[in-house]
Structure formats: C-alpha cells, structure tokens
Amino acid sequence: MSSKTKIIVLHLKELIYTGIFLLLAVLFLVLMALMFLPGKKGEKPVFSDDVARYVPGKYTTSLQIGSAGVDVEVVVDDSCITSIRLVNLSEAVAAMYPLMEPCLDSIAQQVCETQSLEGITWPEENQYTSRLLLEAISAALQKAALTGEETRAVS
C-alpha cells in the first residue's frame, strides 16, 4: 500500500476573493427573488370586519377660496375610498393657488393607501392648504358614511 501524500497550497488572497464572490452571489439571488416573486402590491386593504362602511358614490364638498369656489370630490365604494380629486377648479384659482393640486395629490395618495384620515403627513410650507383640503375630505366622507342602522341593514 503506497500512499502518496498530496500537498495543496491555498493562497489566502484567493480564499478571500472566493468568499466575497460567494457572498455577492447569495445576495444577488436573494435580491432577484424579492424583486420578481409576486407580492401583495396594489391589493385593496382588507378590513377585519368586512362590513360596508360607505354608501357607494361620489361625494363633494365645496371650498370657498377667495371669491371662487372649488369642489373636492371623494369617490367611495361600499368599503373603501377609491379616489379624491378637485373638480370645478378654474384656471384663475389654479394660478392664484398653485399648491392646491400637488397638495391634494399627496393627501389623496396617502388616504387611498391607508383608508384613514389619521397619520396624514404634509410639508411644513403646505400646512394650511393641506389642513383645508383634509377638512373638506373629512366632510365628504361624513356624507358617505353609513349610520348604525344602515350598516345593520346592509349586513
């Protein structure tokens, strides 16, 4: 029985490079899996009670800005807020109050995602416009909300 001893020489630099490339390969695979696996993006929020909360439809609240009026329209279905937008916005009002539309877009996106008026954030320089719009949205949602008896009738 003759055994020949084999000596393998490993360079530390090569071991370090191999370890780094293996780590990068694992991170790459994890990143690819997170990016391309189907997620829950875009789904409507599911409420635990699954009870109708609103009478479906379009509800508007008027805002008096200077001498002109603007309507805030809130569209709801039976359980969630689907969209919020400004209607009857004249060019004069849009030119005099350029923060109205971007402010409402930001608020509308947050409200539609969270389905709540709580925890809405806005920049410091838009606080008065944002509060005015949030009050108008709240008033429109109060018009859309079901009362206790209507909720029992729907269920």
N, C-alpha and C positions, 0 to 999 in steps of 0.2 A: 504494500500500500504506500504509494508515494503521494504525498500531498505537497502540492506546490503552493507556497504562500504568495498571495497576490497583494500587492500594496496599491492602495488607491489614494491619490493625493487630491484633496479638495482645497481649493483656494477660498479663503474667507470672503473675498470680494465677489466671487461667483455665487456663493451661498446667499449673500445679502441681496444681490440682484434677483436671484430666483425667488426668494421670499417676497420681495417687493412686487415682482410681476404676478405672483400668485395672489397676493392681497388685492392688487388692482383688478385682476380678472374676476375675483369673487365680488368685489364692489360693483364692477360693471354689470355682472349678471343680476345682482340684486336691483340695481337701478333700472335695467331693462324690464325686469319682472314688474316693478312698481309702475313703470310708465305704460306698459302695454296690456296688463291684465285688466279686465273690465272692472270698473269701480262703481260707486254709487253716485257719481256726479250727475247733476241735472234731475234727480228724482225729487218729487214733491216731498216735503216733510210729512211724516206720518204722525198724527196726533194719537195719544194714548186712548182718548175717549171715543174717537171715530164718530163723533156726533156733529150734526150740521151746526155751524156757528153763525152763518150769514144767510140772508135771502139773496140768491144769485142775482146779479145785475150790475148796472153802472150807477154809481152814486157820485153826485157833485156837490161841492161846497164853494161858494163864491168868496173871493178875497177882494177887498177894496184897496187898490194901490193907487194913491194919488187920486186922480179924478176918473181913473179907468178901473174896470173890474176884470178879474181873471178867475176862471173856474179850475178847481183841482178835481180831476175825475179819478175815482177809485173803482176798479173792476174786481168783483169777487165772485167766486162760485160758492157752493154750499159749505166748504170747509177751509178755503184759503183765499188769500189776496193774490190776484193774478197780475195786475198791473196798476201803475199810478202814473198819471200824466197831466200836463197843463192843457186846458182847452180854452178857446176864445182869447188867446194871447195875441194882442195886437202888436204890430211892428213897433209902434211908439213905446209901449210898455217894455218890450224886449230890448229896445235900445236904451231906455232910461234905467232899467234894472237888469243888467246883463248877467247877474249871478243867479237869477231865478231858475233858469233851465238846468245849469250844471248842478246846482244845489238840489233840485228836485230829483234829478237823475241819480245822484249819490244816495239820497234818502230812500228813493223808491227801490233801488237795488238792495239796500240793507233790510228794508221792511219785507220785501218779497222773499228774501232768503231766510229771515228769522221768523216771519209771520207774526211779528210783535212790534209794538212801538217802543218797547223797553230797550235800553242799551244802544240807541242810535247815536252815532258819533258824527261830528262835523268839524271843519276847521274853525279856529277862533275868529277869523275875519268874516265868516258867514253865519255867525251865531244867530243874529236877529232874523235874517231871511230864513234860516233853517227852522227856527222855532215857529215862525209864522206858518210855514208850509206844514210842519208837523202837527200844528193845531188844526189846520184845515183837513189834513188826512184823518186825524182823530175824529173830527166832526162827521166826516163822510162815513167812517167805519161805524160810528154810533147809529147812523141811519140804517146801515146794512145789518147790524147785529140783531139776532133773534132774541126775543124775550123768553122767559122761562116757560110760558105756556106754549109758545110756538115751537120751542125745542122739543117738548114732550109730544106735540102733535106730529112733528116730522119723524121722530124716532119710532 
